[in-house]
């Protein structure tokens, strides 16, 4: 995964009822949590969490 790529985010992270698509805006290598990804949904909401909560659309 890389910045600018479209991905889906899990409802386990968002608390929403379905997987939503967004664009990766930041990737951080956090020494406590591993890879942390931040995405921005089409409606402007931003979610971030461990890499395991995201799925690539490619």
N, C-alpha and C positions, 0 to 999 in steps of 0.2 A: 504494500500500500504506500501511496505517496500523496503529498499535498496536491489538491486539485482533482483528485480521483473521486468518482461517485461511488458511494457505498450505502449499504442498508444498516440501520441500527436496531438492535434487539429491543423488544418491549420489556425485557428484564432490566434493562438500563434506564429506559425512558419512563416506564410506568404507564405507557400508552397501550392501546388495545391491539396494535399491529406493528409490523416492521415498517419503518419510514426511510426514505432515501434522502441523502444529503451529500454535500461536498466536504471533503477533508480540508480543514483550514489550518491544522497544526498537528504535528506528531512530536511527542516528547519521550525520551528514554528516561523514565523515572526510576531511581534506584530502589524504591520501595515497592512500586506497583508494576514495574516492567514498562512495556510500550503503552503509552496513553495517547489516545486519538481524540481530537476535537473535530466535530462536524457541525456544519450549519445546514439546517433544513431549508427547504424552499420558502417556508413561511417566516424565516428569520430566527427561529429558535436554535439555540446552540446546546449540544450535548457533548459530554466528554466521559471517557472511561477506558478501561483496559481493552486491549486489542481483541480479546475473545468475544466482546459484545458486538463486533462489526463484521459484516460480510461484504466482500468485494462483488461488484456487479459484473466483472469481466469473466 
